[in-house]
Amino acid sequence: MAPTSCYGPRMTDAPKPRIVITYCRQCQWLLRAAWMAQELLSTFAEDLGEVTLKPATGGAFAIDLDGETIWERKRDGGFPDVKTLKQLVRDHLDPQRDLGHLDRA
C-alpha cells in the first residue's frame, strides 16, 4: 500500500477515480445528490479519489465516473437506487468485488 498522510495520498500515487454528481439546484436535488455521494464514499472509501457535487439547472441529474456518464436521469428513466448505483461504480472500479448483501438481494 502506498504511503499516505493526513493530507491525502503522496504525489507518487496513481490518481484514483473521480465521480461528479451533477444535480439541478432549481429542483432542489442537493440532498439526494449529497446522500448518494455519502453512500459512495462509505462503500468505496479507499477506491475513490474524490466525489464532487456540481450544481446545474434544467432538471439535470447525472453521475460521471472519470468523465464517462454512468447514470443520467432523463436517459435512464429517473434516479438510480443506491444498490444500482453502487453496482455501476463497482463494475467500473473492480468488477470482481463483492458488495456483500447488495449482490445477494
Stockholm file with secondary structure:
# STOCKHOLM 1.0

chainA/1-105         MAPTSCYGPRMTDAPKPRIVITYCRQCQWLLRAAWMAQELLSTFAEDLGEVTLKPATGGAFAIDLDGETIWERKRDGGFPDVKTLKQLVRDHLDPQRDLGHLDRA
#=GR chainA/1-105 SS CCCEETTEECTTSCCCCEEEEEEETTTTCHHHHHHHHHHHHHHSTTTCSEEEEEEECTTCEEEEETTEEEEEHHHHTSCCCHHHHHHHHHHHHCTTCCCTHHHHC
#=GC SS_cons         CCCEETTEECTTSCCCCEEEEEEETTTTCHHHHHHHHHHHHHHSTTTCSEEEEEEECTTCEEEEETTEEEEEHHHHTSCCCHHHHHHHHHHHHCTTCCCTHHHHC
//
